[in-house]
Structures are given as C-alpha cells and as structure tokens.
Amino acid sequence: MISLLRRIRKTLIESGSTSRYLLYAIGEILLVMIGILLALQVNNWNESQPIQHKLIFN
C-alpha cells in the first residue's frame, strides 16, 4: 500500500500538476486522520469493556 502511494505521489510531482498533487495530499491526510480516529475509538471501546462488565455483574 505504501509503495502504491509513493508511486502515485512521484508521478504527480513529476507531471507538474500542483492542484492534483494538493488534492492527493489532502486525501492522504484525511486517510491518516480516519485511521487515528478509528484507533482511538477502538481503544476507548476496549477500555470501557471491563468497566461495563463490572457494573453489570456486581
């Protein structure tokens, strides 16, 4: 996946199309942000599981 993104970025830089490169950069930033938010959501869900388990069974 990383090699594919590098290849796309290299072709966009070499072609000289600044607007397409900026669009690509924004898309890549959004993908990273979505990944971070997803990881935080999973982490919060994992931390809340023992708390909910204690509340239900105590």
Buried (B, 14 or more C-beta within 10 A) or exposed (E): EEEEEEEBBEEBEEEEEEEEBEEBEEEEEEEEEEEEEEEEEEEEEEEEEEEEEEEEEE
